[in-house]
Amino acid sequence: MALLSFLVSKPSLKTSFLPLTSHLIPIIPSSPLSSHCTTSTFPLPSQSPPVPKKRPFNVSAHTKTWQDPYHWMRNAKDPEFVDYLNQENSYAQAFMADTQNLQRTLLEEMKNRLPTQISTPPERWGHWLYYQYIPEGREYPVLCRRLETEESGLLKTLLNYAKGHFGMEQVLLDWNQIAEQYGYVHVGTCRVSPDHKFLAYTLDITGNEQFLLQVKDLSNGYIVSRSQVDGVVSLAWAQDSTTLFYTVSDENQRPYRVLFTKLGSDEIDDVPVFTESNSSFCVDITSTKDGKFITVNSNSRTSSEVYVIDATNPLDGLQRVRECVSGVRYFLEHHYGVFYILTNAPLSESEDRSDGNYYLAQCQVEDIQSSDWQNIILPSEDMSFQDMDIFNGHLVLFVNKKNFPALCSINLPIKFNSVNQLEIENLDPWFFPLPSSQCNIVPGSNHDFMNPVYRVVLSSPVMPGVVVDYNMSERIFSIVQQEKVRDISGDCGSCSLAYELDTSEYLDPLNDKDKNNLNIELQRWKDFSGAYCCKTKEVISHDGVRVPLTILYSRKAWRRGQSPGLLEGYGAYGEVLDKSWCSDRLSLLDRGWVLAFADARGGGGHSSWHKYGSGLNKCNSIYDFISCGNYLVSEGYVHRDRLGAIGFSAGGLLVGAAININPNLFRAAILKVPFLDACNTLLDPSLPLTLLDYEEFGNPQIQSQFESILSYSPYDNIPRDACLPSMLVTASFHDSRVGVWEAAKWVAKTRDIACSHCSRSVILKTNMTGGHFGEGGCYSQCEETAYDYAFLMKTIGNVNGNK
């Protein structure tokens, strides 16, 4: 289990915006009755599921009026609603009672695969080495550091790390202590001051994502007085290490205001710096990598406006870079008097860049407000720019190359001479060697501006996470650490062979320099491709578009046309579906299951992939998902009656809508903190994040967009009397992103109007203490996954848990 990097230097430039998590296509009605009930193959509890009361309530919009008898659940504090959730939890417990032994078996498998030591290798920042580890038997990580005094100390430190010798360490933050004190912990943001004397972090102890700012004096371990502020989202230090900028949220959890506090000035109130009055925009604040500037980024989902603050003179005020232009976004970094700008702004007045393609511009600091940014770097035809990072002498670009993620570095400064535009190929880019095109890339902390080494964590569905350092000066790389997986069967172990580097498309075979610089022969990382097959197929969707589908299965246990399967999808916010390594999946794969990941439109990919799966095009993502499910069955990967589906948050909308359209495609589904009541939620602008979601799903105040939302909203399109799949629906009582009532209303309405026998296998499990992201602990995550897998095995097959 890989540790997340909590101590990040700055958020990703293009993903710092706070997420929730074609023409209208008519919904295809399903047949009123299936040929068989889905619950015919497994036992049901003797008790009946709870029946919530109905209260008349009319909903009206654009001349339409309809009844919503479960609208009363919107008041989550209603004692009757809390009682109903507890009743549903009791019913879910009774439904899953016969899987207790199976859950224990699965949990033991998952825990036994975890390495004995879960830790990150130390990462240099100035004279310090920072790292994290999870103490044996504990749930959460501990953030630590050690002082490095030797010039060549990093190599020695890595050797000591490999031997398990850490020496003297200073504990900066222990998540376990916070969890023991409050019962819940979610650390949002950590920022160490430039002089390494203070740690500013945000803390959620209830699950409602109302983060409390705290500043810890690292010299004595005490919390600085007056530093605690509620509703804080992002942080940035000025260079004096005493001035701290932060953003706060409004009543709808929209980060909208920037303030700063001065440590040690108890008499001075925190001072507002910037306020965003447009309810469609969120404010994020961060520092440039070199710490010279602080950027205030006001972003909608399609537009942005950026202000800069001189971090050496933080009280001089902020300077706007450019006026906001609809559909145009841009993000800044700084390198020795030059701003590098990643933007999709039109290159000329006559050009329409509505496709969202980004390019790179540069300008002198004093020319930042110029109407024309000169010196443009363009991607090649088969490439798009996604994000960037910057170091002393090096620019790192995140790109999508031939529809696969890639990374490259370019030496700085870039000399244009008299040329205003260059292709990236003209700049001698170094494309980082990756183990395969299916690789998932997660940047490390990468705090140190002066460090020529860029750290990433690479993984794939068949490759455990690998920490890799890319030396951009020497153009060589080294494997620092690969995640260990214990308790693997003999077949898996014998298949842990070296994975050959996929470098052919990046290297010139006649260029000896490339051959010499890439120390390929010295680098090997292991995967399980000998035991588990991972392939990517292109599935033809309803309108002829090819949708990527990643399919994963055990070479030994899978049986063509007979195996059960689980299809996962998300398809929203331009986010790429996470397909990184997860050892928990082996519990399904070794039992013959197929795991598949549908990269439906609306998610990440090339520039238009999000556009054509959002707003009025949202139905495309739903039909993409259905097409992928049909492909798994028609091509024999999964038995026609043994396909399951799973979706998280906005992915729950995707799965729920797909079930309404084609209820016979899936035998079971898991909907985790799902966004199901889309129409009612978007009609209520008082709910958190609703206004921000108009650019993703549409504004129901506009009739055409209202009709689009109403046509696929899962809660509003449950087919009457239909035999629906068995469903595990999870919710969190303190979820501020997706109200707990959305899952409750969906379950109540499903039981009310769908097949009365089938709907007895629809269960609602509510975490009465957590938030949108669950508990988050190492072992509690295993428990949750074991519960999910046991539900699938009960309702689809493999109820005895035999491998």
N, C-alpha and C positions, 0 to 999 in steps of 0.2 A: 504494500500500500504506500503510494508515494505521498510525501508531505507537500502540502501547498506552500507556496512562498508567501507567508504573511507579511514579511518585511519587504514590500515592494517599493522601488524608488519612485515610480509613478505608474498610473494606470495606462493601459493601452490607449493610444491616442484616439483611435476610432471606436473604442468600446467603453469609454468613460461615462457615456450617457446611461442614466438609470433605467434598466430594463424591467418589464413586468415579471415576469420570465418571463383582363379580357372582358368581356361582357359577362354579365351575370349568367351562371350556368344553372339551369333548373335542377332542383333536387329530384332524383329518381325515386319514386315511391317503391317500397318493397312490398312483397306479397303479404296479405294480412296475417297469414298463418304459415309457420314453417312446417315441414313434414314431420318434425319430431322436436320434442322439448330438449333443451340442452342439459337439463338436470337429470336425465334418465339413467346416467351411468355412475352416479355417486350419491351417497346418502346425504340427506338433509337433516337439520336438527329437528327435534320433536316440537320445539316451541315455534310459534309463528313470529314473523318479523314485526316490529312495531309499526303501528299505523298512526301517523301524525294527524292532528286535526287540520281541517281546512277552514280558511276564513275568506269570505268573498272579497275580491280586490280587482278593480278594473285598471287595465293599462291601456293608454291611448297614445297614438302617434300617427300623424299623417293620415287622418280619417279612419284609421284602423283601431278597433277596440277589442281586447281579448281579456280573458280571466286568468289571474295568477293566484290560485288559492293558497300557495305556499309563500307568498310575499312576506308574510308575518315573520318568517325565519330571518329576514334581513336584520332584525333586532337581536343580535347575538347575545345580549344581556338578559333577554326574556327567560325567566326561570323555566318556563315550559319548553323552550328550545334547548336549554342545557339538559333538562331531563330527557328530552328526545334523543340527544346525542349520546347520553349515557345508556339509554335503552339500545340504541344501535350498536354501541360498543359491546354490550352484553350479547346481542344477537350474533355479532361477528365472532365473538369468543366461542359461542356455542357452535357456530358453523365450522370453525377451524379446530374444534376440540379433538377430532379424530386424526389431526395432523401433528399433534404435540411431539410424538416420537420422531417424526420426519423432520420437524423444525430443529429438534435437538441434534439430529444427525447432520443436517445441513450446516448448522451453526458451528458444530465441532470441526467439520471439514474446512469451513472458511477461516476459522481462527487458527487452525493448524497450518494453513498455507502462509500465514503472515510471518515475516521474518522475525527472529528473536530481537533484533535491533532495528527499529524504524527511525531513520535519521537522514539528514541532508549533509553532504560534504561541506566543509567550511568554505565560505566565500569572502574574499578580501574586500574590505572597504576602508581606505586609508590605512591606518596602522592597526586596524582591528580585523578579526576574523569572526564572522557571524555564522551561526548554524542553528538547526532545530533538531529535536529528537522527541520521541514519545517514550517516557519511562516504562519499564516493563510492568505490565499489568494495569497501566493507566489508559484513560480514554483519549487524552488530548495532548497536544505538543507543548514543549517548553522552548522558548526562544532564549538563546545564550550567545555569549561572545567571549573571545580571548584576545588579549593584547599580543600582537606579533611585533617583535622588536628587531628581528634579524632581516637583513636585506633579502637574503635568499630563503626566507622563512616559509614561503608558500609551499615549496616542494617538500620541505621537511614536515610541514603541517599535514600535507596530504598523506605522506608516508606514516606519520603518527596516527592519522585518522584511520588509515587502512589497518593499522595494528591495534586500534582501539585505545590509543593513548591521547587523551584530550588535554591533560595538564590542568592548570588552574582555569576555572571558568566563572563567568559572572552570569547569573540568571537574570534576564531582563523582564520576562513575562511568562507566567505559568498559568496556562488555561485551566489546568486541573484545580488549582486553588480557587479560582473564580467560580468554577462549576460547583465545587463543594460548598462555597459560601452562599450561592444564589440558586443552585439547582439547574441553571441553564447558562450557557455561555456562547456568545457569537462575537468574535473580534472582527470589526469591519476593516479598519485601516490602521497601519502602524507607520510612523515616521520618526526616524532618529534625527536629531538636530545636526547641522553641519559640523559642529565641534564634538559630536558624539557624547554630549553630556546629558541630554534629555531624550526621553521617549514619549512621543505623543501618540495616543491610540484612542479608538472609539470602541465602545463596549455596549452590547445589547444583552441584558440579563433577563428578558421576558419573552423574546421571540417576536415582538411586534416591530422590530427594526427601528425603534426610537433609540438611536445610539447616543451614549453619554461620552463626552470628551474628557479624557484624563491625561495629565502630563506628569510623568514620573521623573524625579531627579535621580539619575543613575549613580550619582556619587554617594547617596545615602539610602536610596530605595523608597523614599517617601513621595507621596502624591503632592504636587505643588498646590498650594492653597489658591482658591479662586479660579482654578483651571477647569473645573467641571461645568460643562454646558450640555444641555439636552438637545437632541435632534440634529446632531452634527453628522455630516456625510464625508467630506473630503478635507484634506489638510495640506499645508505647505509652509515650510520654514523660510524665513529670510536669512541672509548670510550672517547676521549678528547672533543667531541661535537663541535670541530672546523674543523676537517678534514672530508670532505664529498666526497665519491666516487660516480661516476655516469657513465652510459653508454650513448653513442651517436650512432646515426644511420648513415649509408652511404646513397648514393643517391637513393638506392632501398629500403630504410626504414628498412634495416637490422641492428639491434643493433650489433655493431662489435668492439667497442673500449671502454675501461675503463680508466677514468681519475679521478684525485682528485683535489679538490680545498681546499685552506686553508683560512677560514674566517679571515678577518682582515689583510691579506697579499696582499695589492693592487699591490705591485711591482712584485710579483711572478706570472708567467703564470700558468694556470692549467697544471698538469703534467700527461702525458700518462703513464698508468700502464700495459695495456695488449691490444693487437690487434689481432683479429681473421681474418686471411686471407682467410680461406675456406668459400666460398660464400654459402655453404649449412648449415652453423652453425650460430646461434644467441647467443649473450652474454647477460647473466642476472647476476645481482649482488644483493646480499642480506646479511643480518647478521644472525648468529645463534641466537636462542632465548635468550640465556644468554648474547649476545653482545660481547663474547670473540673473535670471529672470523668473518671475512668477507669472503664469498665464491663467487668466480667468476666462473660461470657455463656457459660453452660453449656447447650448445646443438643443434644437428640436431633433426629431428623427430624420429630418431631411436638410436642415439648414443650421448654420452656426455663425456666431459672432465672437471674436476673440479680443481680449484686452491684455496688455502686458504691464507688469510692475517691475521696476528696477529693484532687484533683491538686495543690492548694496545700499539703496536709499529707499526703503520700503514705504516711508511716509510721504514721498513726493507725489503720490497719486497714481492713477492708472491711465493708460493711453490706448484708445481704441485703434485696432489695426485697420478694419474696414467695416463699412455698414453691412448689415445683414441683407443678403439677397436670397430670395426663396429658391430652394433647391441646391444652393451652393454651400459646401462645407469645407473647412480648412483647419489645419492643425500645425502648430509651430514647434520647432526645436532651434537651438542656438549653438553656434560654433565659432568662437573667436571673431566676433563682430559681424557675423553673417547669420541671418535667419534662413532656415530651411522650412519650406511650407509644402505640406501635402494637401492637395486641393483638387476639386472637380470643377473649379470655376471655368467658364468658357475661355478659350484661348483667343477668341476674337468676338466682336459684337454679332457677327453673322452666324456664329457656330452655336449649335444646340448640343449641350452636353448632358441632356436628360438621361443618358444611359448610365450616368454615375461613375464613369471611368475617372480615375485619379492620375495625376501626374505630380512631379516634384518641381517646385520653383525655389529660387534663392534670391536674396536681396540683402544689401547692407542694412544694418540696424537703423541707421539714420534715414533710410529710404522706405521703411516698412509701410508708411501710409501712402506711398506713391500709387497712382491709379493703375500703373502698369508694372507688374512683376516681371523682371527680365530673367534671362538665364533659366531656361526650362529643360527639365530632363523627362523624356517620354518613355513609357514602357514599349516593349516590342509588340508585334501583332498578336502573339500567342501568350501574352502576359498582362497581368493587371497588378497595380500597386495596392496593397492592403493596409500597411502600417509602416512605421519607421522608428528607429532608435538611433542615438548618436553618441560617439565617444571621441576622445582626443585623437584626431587623425582618421576617423573611420565613421562611415554612415552605414547603418544596417537597414535593409529594406525587407519587409515581409511581402512576398508576392504570391500570386496565383499563376502558376506556369503550366500551361496545357491542362487546366482544371485540377491541378494538384498544388498543395502548399509547398513553398520553397523559401529559402533565406539566402540573401547575398549581401556582401559588404563592398563598399566603394571607398577608395582612399580620398581623404579630404586634406586640404581644400580642393575644390573642383575649379580648374582654370578654363574659362570659356573663351578667352581672347575676344574676338569680335563676333563669335557665333552666339545667337540667342537661344537656340534649341539644339539639344543633343539626344541621340538615342542612348539608352542605357548600355548597349553593347560598345559604344565608343568610350566608355569610362573604365574598361577593364574590370568588370565586376567579378568577384569571387563567389561562386555559388557553393554554399556549404554542402559537402557530401552528406547524403541522408541514406539510411538503410533501405528505404523503399518509398515508392510514391504514395503508399497508404499511411505514411508516418504522420502521427499527431505531434505538433510542435508547441511546447509551452515554454516561454522565456523564463529564465531564472531571475533572480533579483537584479543583477547587473547594475549595482549602485555606482561603481567606481568609474567616473568619467575618464580617468587617466589609464585605466586598464585596457590593453588591446585585446583581451580575451572576452569573448561573448559566450555566455553559458545558456544552454537550453536543456530541457528534458524531452527526450524523444520516446515515443511508444507507438504501438499499433495493436490491433486486436490479438495478434499472436506474439508480440514482443513486449516483455516487461520493461518498465521505464528505464531509460538510460540517461544519465547526466553526462553531457558532452561539452567540452570547452573548445571553441573555435578561436585559434590565434589569428587575428586578422592581419597582423603585421607579417608573420612568417607564412601565413596561409597553410597551416597545418592544424590538425585537431587531435584531441586526446579524449579517451573515455575515462571519466573520473569514477563513475559508479554505475552499476546496474542493479536494479531491484531484484532481490533474491525471492524465490518462491519455494516454500518448503512443502513437504508431504505430497510430492507429485508422483504419480504412478510410474512404474518402470518404463513404460512406453514413452511417456512425456520426457523423462530424464534422458533416455537414449536419443531423443530427437533434439536435444539442446545443442545444435550445431552452429558453427559460425555462419553468420548471415553475410553474404557477399555484398559489397557496397554497390549501390545503383548510381554510378557516377558517369555512365557513358554519355548521357545527354549534356553533361556539363564540361567534359574534358575534350581537348583536342588531342587525338592519339599521336600526332606528330610533334606535339609540344613537350619537349623533355622537361621544361620548367614545371609544367603542371604535374608530370609524372613524379618528379623529384619532391615537389612541395607537398603533395598529398601522400602522407605516410600510410597508404592503404594497407601495405603488407604488415604493418605493426598493429593495426586496429582490428579488433574482432568484437562483435557483440552477439549475444545469443538470442535465439527466438525458439518458438515451439511450432514452427511451420511444418516440421516433420510429422507432428501429431495432430495439428489442427489446420484445416484448410481455410484460407481467407481469400475471397475473390470479389471483384467488383464487376457487376453487370449493369447494362443500360436497359432500362425498362421503358417500353413505349407507353406513354400516358394517353389519356382520352383524346388529346388534341395533337398527338404525334410527337410531342416533345420527349426527349430521352432523359430519364430520371436515373441518377446513380443509385444503385442498391448494393450494399456491402453484405456479403453472406459469409457466415462463420460456422464451421461444424467440425466435429471430431472425425478424423479419417477412419478410426476404428469403430466408433459407436454409431455413426450415422447410417441410416437405412433409407435408400431412395424410395420415395412414395409412401413411407411408413412413419417417418420420424415426426415428433411434435416440433413446433417452432414458435418463436416469439419475434414479432416485428415491432421495432421502435421507430418513432418519428417525432419531429418537433415542428419544423416548417414555419418559423416566425422570427421576426426581429433581425433577419440577416445572420443569425447565429448558426455556425456549423455544428452539426450533430456530433457529440463527443463519442469517438470510437477508440479511445485510448485503452490500454491494457487494464483489465480488471480480473484479478484471480478468482473472485466470487463466481464468475461465469462458468468456471470449470465444473461446478456442481451440476449445471445443466448440460454442458457440452459432453461430459463423460457419461451422461445418461442418454445420449443420442439426440439431444435437442439441437435444432438449428436456430442460431441467433442472427437476425438480419436488421440492417439499419437503412432506412429510407431517407435519402437526402432530398426531401420534397421541396418544391419551390416555396419561397417565403423564408427559407433558411439561407445559409451562407453558400458561397460558390463564386461564380463569375458575377460581374457587376449587375446584370439584370435579373439574377436568380431570385433575389429578394423582391424586387419590384413586381415580378409576374406571379407572386404568390401572396400578395398583401392587398389591402384595400378592396377595390372591386374585383380583384383577381384572386381573392382568398380561396375560392372554390377549387382553383387549380391545385393548391397544395393538398386538399382533401382527396381529390381524384388521383393525384400522384400516389398518395399513400395506398389507396384502394388498388391501383394498378400494380403496385409492388407486392401487395398481398396476393393478388390473383396470380402473379408471376411465380411466386414461391410454390403455389399449389400446382399450377399448370405444368411447371418444369420439373415437378417431382421432388423438390427439395423438402416439402412438408406434406404430410397427409392432409387430404381435403377437409377432414373434420377435426384437425388437431392444431390449428393455427391460433395463436394468441397475439394480443397487441398490447403495447404499453406506451404511455405518454405522460410527460411531466409538465405541469403548469400549462403554458400555451399549447404544448403537445397534447394535453388532455382534450382541448377543443378539437384538435385534429382527429384523435381517435374516436371521441364521442360522435362527431359529425359523420365519420366513416361508418360507424356502427349503425347510425340512423339510416344511412343510404343503403347499406348492404349488411344487414344484421346476420345473414347466414355465412358470411365470409369468415367470421371469427368465432371460435368456441369459447374463448375467455378473454378478458381484458383487465388491465390494471391502469387506473386513472389516479395519478398522484398529484395532490393539491391542484386539481384541474380547473381550468377556466371554462366553465360549461354554460353559465347563464349570460352569454355574451350580449344579447340584445338589451336585457334589463340593466346590466351593469353599465354599458356604454350610454344608456339613456339617463344615467344618474351621475351628473358631473360632480356631485359632492363626494363621491367615493375616491379614495386615493388612486392616483395614476390614471384615472379614467380619461381626462382631457389629453394626457400625453399619448394615449393609445389611439386617438382619432387618426393619426397618420399611419398607424399599423393596420387597423381593422376598418376604419371609416368613421365618419361623423354621422350618427343617426339623426341629427337635426336636418340633414340633407336627405330628401326622400329617396333618391336612387341608392344612396349608401345605406340608408335604413333598410330598404328592401333586400339589399345584398346581405346585410348582417342577419336579418330575420330569416332568410332562406337557409342558412347553415347553422345558426345558433343551436347547439346541441339540446339545450333545455326546451326549446320551442319546437323541435321537430322529432320528438320521440314517436315512433310509429305505433299506432293504437293496435292492441291485441297481438302484436308481433312477439315471436320467440326471440328474445335478445340473448346475447352471450352472458355467461357468468361474469360478474364484475366485482373486483375489489376496488373500492373508491376510498382514497385516503384524504384526510383534511387535517388542518392544524387550527386550533381555536384562536390563536393570536396572530394568524396570518394576515398581514396588512396588504399583501399584493393580490391575493385571491381570497375573497371572503369565505369563511367557513360555511356559510349558508349555500354557496354555489353547489358544493358536493351534496349537501343535505337535501336541497330542493330537487336535484337531479335524481337521487335515489328515491325520494318520496314519490315523485311523479312517475318514475319508471314502474314502481310497484303498483301505482294507481291505474295506469292505462295500458301497460304492456301485458303479455301473457302472465297470468297470476301464478302459474306454477314455476315458470322460468325465473321470474323476478324474485323468487325466494333464494336464488343463488346470487343475488346482488347484495353485497355487504358494504357497510360504511364503517370505517375505522378512523376515529378522530383522536389526534394527539391533543389532549386538553391543556397542555402546558407549553407546547412548542410553537414555532413560527413556520414561515414558508420553507425554510431550509432544513427543518427537522432538528434532531438533536446534534448530529454532526460528529459524535465521538467515534473512535476507531471501532470498538466492539459493538456499540449500539447500531452502527450502520450494518454490521454483519447480521445482527438480530433482525433488523428490518428486511434485509434482503432474503434471509432464510424464511421469513414469514411470507414474503411475496412468492418465492419459488415454491413453497409448500402449497400455496393457493393454486398456482398453475398446475402443479402435479396432481392435485386433487381433482380439479375441474377438467383437465385435458387428458391426464394419464400419469403413469409413474407414481401412483399414490403410495406405494410401498417404499419408494426411494431407492430401489435397486439400481445399481449401475450396470 
